[in-house]
Amino acid sequence: MIKSNHKGFAGNLLFALNIFIVVLLLAGEHLLIPRWLQPVGRLHPLILHFPIVLLMLAMLMEFFRFRADFAAEKIYQQFTTVILLSGALLAAVTAIMGLFLAREAGYDSGSVQWHKWFGVSIVFIASVIYWIRDKSWYKQPAARSGSLIMVILLLYAGHYGANITHGENFIFGPILTNTKPPVPIDQALVYRDVIQPIFEKKCISCHNADKLKGGLMLIDEQSVLKGGKTGKLFVPGQPQVSLLLQRIHLPEEEKKHMPPSGKIQLTAAEMNVFYQWIKENADFKKKLVDLPASDSLRLAASVFLKPAAEAEEQYDFSAANEKEIKKLNNNYRVIYSLAEGSPALAVNIYNKASYNPKVLDELSAIKKQVISLNLNKMPVKDAELKTIATFVNLRTLNLNFSDITGNTLKDLAPLKHLRSLSLSGTKLNAQSLGQLNSINSLKELVLWNTGLSPLQLNVFQDAHKNIALIRGFKDDGKPMKLVPPQVKNTVFVISKPVELVLTNPIKGVDIRYTTDGTDPDSTKSPLYKPGIMVSNNTTIRARAFKPGWYGSDMVGFSFYKNAFPPDSISLIKAVSERYPAFGAKTLTDGELGGNNFTNNKWLGTQTELAVMLYFKNPVKPHTLTLNCLRVMSRQIFLPAKVQVWGGTDPRYLKIIGSLTTEPQKKTDKDLVQGLDCKLTEERAVTYIKIVAEPIKKSPAPNPKKVEPPWLFTDEVFIN
């Protein structure tokens, strides 16, 4: 079946591949893999199924090889040899690809390590079985034992591979995981009980500690706030510019659509609750019951929760056609069920620019099932109330900040089930209130910021004791907290003075700032005014203040001056293949890495960092700044020592500056810090060598994973 010369070549190739795998394992981080080989590593998930099938078949045939029926069958024996050799060769190639892939950022978890060692064990044992199976002492017990061991290794390697690809415990999850019962509305937190469960169900399989796709984890509040390689996941209060919403609303065939095509997609209700949560500033601690009954986020989140202890409302209408609902969902309208198994629907209409009366007319096919209609900030006119009145089972209607005048509110009289009506921000008058007398079912009326006087509201309330009248904010003596200042500068590595631009969306706010590392206060710190220039390395800390409000949280950001950019830069010693970024040029590209060490803007190493800078025209620098990162939980620390060498000949450099950092403690905070090294050389230099040493012992070791401390740096500035 296979020529002897071909068989010999394949056997020698298998031996060579085994040796290469051993070299990769022993060399670890010290072996530099060229960047052009990364695409080869990413083929690992594509071909790994072929060796699995071949080896499973080969082990099945090997298990029965010595049965009397097959022992004398030459074709059976030859076919088993071919299948085993092919499977071993493909397994070796797959393992090598996996070892390449594991060196990329985001593949340093426990599951990856277990998958790696089970995978290479499969290669070694398959190779050993191939090499010894024709020996005279190789009998049925050895064949069956080897087959069983191989099958067990394949199952475990597949299990950990599934964990990496699909999330923890993917295989046994359906039978081992207990489904959590819905949380009662009166006990629920919006993030903990609504947002996070959606992440866990639809997103965490690709964004977890084992598989950091895009450098993004979604396992807890801290990881959600950190974001990924492409930046923050969302901008609180600004859903229209939030990356999360942009990605989930892309067409499914788009490469950047999330979840990826082939994965379980988000429902309209899930996308809507993401939108509403971000719109209301993405509060991680907000209780659902703290939101008004007609609040859009409360209505959207309630779909996923158990109603508070009360009799569940029964409806006398059947469910709408699912295909019709799906067709009506679009980029300006979301329709979703109010509870699992319930025929009742809620409709949320947004995108003011796309609104017209036909948006309501298009809902005629499901008007019996709609019990909640949200038209907040839509340009709804008085005439459209007649259309709304055809939604005969409507319980909740939100017309906040619409264009109605209240002169036709009597047109809502056919709504015999309407309980909650929100009219905040509309232009009502005393006559408008009189028209509400025709809606006998009303239990709640929201009327803040309508222009109605307190006296008019009191008269209405006295005449309608059964209606809960919500007039707006009631001062309980507790000031609100200001949002932090926003920096509008887009460039933070400068070669010449730039103007500092700070803003705050709330009018009348004082922005106080400092440049000495202290926190700003409301009286002594300098007051920000347009025209302030930044010309050197400067760390700005800013807060917003306003009488009657709590001061905002502090924001901090740094400007770095780089007067002498080098003409070339090279690594003297290779950095880790996990965090290679774009090599040495990462340190001079002017792009700051921020707090996210997986965004491909940070060079990472667990050994000495050594780089050489070259200047065509000699320079006389006085300061060198090495921008470094500290993330305590990931064993990333500031360097213990930095040395700077300089001269005109790279073979004969001398030390022109050094610094030693303070001993780091486990209580230290995560930060990005520029380490300034004063230089003493008075003569011009054309070469500068930087050597940074990581700390030798972690002040906060990870008990689950013992490894040397990391050193991360993203930029070098010379002035």
Secondary structure, 3 states (H helix, E strand, C coil): CCCHHHHHHHHHHHHHHHHHHHHHHHHHHHCCCCHHHHHHHCCHHHHCHHHHHHHHHHHHHHHCCCCHHHHCCHHHHHHHHHHHHHHHHHHHHHHHHHHHHCCCCCCCCHHHHHHHHHHHHHHHHHHHHHHHCCCCCCCHHHHHHHHHHHHHHHHHHHHHHHHHHHCCCCCCHHHHCCCCCCCEHHHCEHHHHHHHHHHHHHCCCCECCCCEHHHCCCCCHHHHHHCECCECCCCCCCHHHCHHHHHHCCCCCCCCCCCCCCCCCCCHHHHHHHHHHHHCCCCCCCEHHHCCCCCHHHHHHHCCCECCCCCCCCCCCCCCCHHHHHHHCECCEEEEECCCCCCCEEEEECCHHHCCCHHHHCCHHHCCCEEEEECCCCCCCHHHHHHHCCCCCCCEEECCCCCCCCCCHHHHCCCCCCCEEECCCCCCCHHHHHHHHHCCCCCEEECCCCCCCHHHHHHHHHHCCCCEEECCCCCCCCCCECCCCEECCCCCEECCCEECCEECCCCCCEEEEECCCCCCCCCCCCECCCCCEECCCEEEEEEEECCCCECCCCEEEEEEECCCCCCEEEECCCCCCCCCCCHHHHHHCCCCCCCCCCCCCCEEECCCEEEEEEEEEEECCCEEEEEEEEEHHHCECCCCEEEEEEECCCCCCEEEEEEECCCCCCCCCCEEEEEEEECCCCCCEEEEEEEEECCCCCCCCCCCCCCCCEEEEEEEEEC
